[in-house]
Amino acid sequence: MFRSGAFVADHVSPATDEQIQPNGVDLTLEIVFEQLEPGRITKDGKSVGERVARPLEELEEKMPQTYYLPEGAYVARYGERIEIPDGHIGFVYPRSSLMRNSCMLNTAVWDAGYEGRGEGLLQVHHDIEIQRGARIAQLVLVEADHEEAYDGSYQGENLEGR
Ligand SMILES: O=c1ccn([C@H]2C[C@H](O)[C@@H](COP(=O)(O)OP(=O)(O)OP(=O)(O)O)O2)c(=O)[nH]1
């Protein structure tokens, strides 16, 4: 069963009233990264390639704290701390307005027991402007059986100073 937005909100922080949807909680854009070097996926490991945070628009005539993204692929970090409770699995979908603007957020499985500020692949198929802190995605939680809880390399990621 998919849980209600109110239930999901108990596992996302911060979660303002505006973010709480009937069936999930909206996630905001915190940082956009551009990958500089190849990563590596092997049979017994992986590494994430070097990346750099994309600068925010600083020209006065444009909206401050805004990413002006040309066509390309970026890694987007969400602004919220997410915790996937026992007995659940999480899925993140793009906000439909992103998709309607020819952009897409590709995501993977969010495991029971994971805690952190996760990331997604932001695909920009047509130039777009996204303000930092704007809602770009939605997390839903589904009840799911599992034997062990998440204990991988991304556990507790990006929580410094939070
Ligand atoms: O779109 C997603 C999907 C998942 N996650 C988080 C939650 C998930 O529990 C964690 C690890 O994902 P996964 O298990 O797919 O990572 P992996 O590549 O298998 O690495 P590891 O084995 O170290 O976990 O990353 C994200 O940040 N973004």
The ligand as an SDF file (V2000), in Angstrom:
LIG
                    3D

 28 29  0  0  0  0  0  0  0  0999 V2000
   17.2880    8.0480   -6.9180 O   0  0  0  0  0  0  0  0  0  0  0  0
   17.8130    7.7110   -5.8520 C   0  0  0  0  0  0  0  0  0  0  0  0
   17.6430    6.4340   -5.3260 C   0  0  0  0  0  0  0  0  0  0  0  0
   18.2500    6.1170   -4.1320 C   0  0  0  0  0  0  0  0  0  0  0  0
   18.9890    7.0430   -3.4510 N   0  0  0  0  0  0  0  0  0  0  0  0
   19.6030    6.7080   -2.1720 C   0  0  0  0  0  0  0  0  0  0  0  0
   18.6920    5.8160   -1.3200 C   0  0  0  0  0  0  0  0  0  0  0  0
   19.2460    4.4480   -1.4880 C   0  0  0  0  0  0  0  0  0  0  0  0
   18.9270    3.6120   -0.3920 O   0  0  0  0  0  0  0  0  0  0  0  0
   20.7410    4.7540   -1.6120 C   0  0  0  0  0  0  0  0  0  0  0  0
   21.5660    3.6620   -2.2290 C   0  0  0  0  0  0  0  0  0  0  0  0
   21.0460    3.3100   -3.4690 O   0  0  0  0  0  0  0  0  0  0  0  0
   21.5470    1.9570   -4.1380 P   0  0  0  0  0  0  0  0  0  0  0  0
   21.3790    0.8350   -3.1760 O   0  0  0  0  0  0  0  0  0  0  0  0
   20.9090    1.8530   -5.4640 O   0  0  0  0  0  0  0  0  0  0  0  0
   23.1270    2.2800   -4.2830 O   0  0  0  0  0  0  0  0  0  0  0  0
   24.2970    1.3590   -4.8470 P   0  0  0  0  0  0  0  0  0  0  0  0
   24.8120    1.9690   -6.0790 O   0  0  0  0  0  0  0  0  0  0  0  0
   23.8320   -0.0660   -4.9100 O   0  0  0  0  0  0  0  0  0  0  0  0
   25.4280    1.5210   -3.7490 O   0  0  0  0  0  0  0  0  0  0  0  0
   25.4980    0.8440   -2.2890 P   0  0  0  0  0  0  0  0  0  0  0  0
   25.6270   -0.6310   -2.5220 O   0  0  0  0  0  0  0  0  0  0  0  0
   26.7110    1.4130   -1.6300 O   0  0  0  0  0  0  0  0  0  0  0  0
   24.2460    1.1870   -1.5860 O   0  0  0  0  0  0  0  0  0  0  0  0
   20.7860    5.9360   -2.4000 O   0  0  0  0  0  0  0  0  0  0  0  0
   19.1610    8.2900   -3.9730 C   0  0  0  0  0  0  0  0  0  0  0  0
   19.8050    9.1530   -3.3870 O   0  0  0  0  0  0  0  0  0  0  0  0
   18.5750    8.5960   -5.1660 N   0  0  0  0  0  0  0  0  0  0  0  0
  1  2  2  0
  2  3  1  0
  2 28  1  0
  3  4  2  0
  4  5  1  0
  5  6  1  0
  5 26  1  0
  6  7  1  0
  6 25  1  0
  7  8  1  0
  8  9  1  0
  8 10  1  0
 10 11  1  0
 10 25  1  0
 11 12  1  0
 12 13  1  0
 13 14  2  0
 13 15  1  0
 13 16  1  0
 16 17  1  0
 17 18  2  0
 17 19  1  0
 17 20  1  0
 20 21  1  0
 21 22  2  0
 21 23  1  0
 21 24  1  0
 26 27  2  0
 26 28  1  0
M  END
$$$$
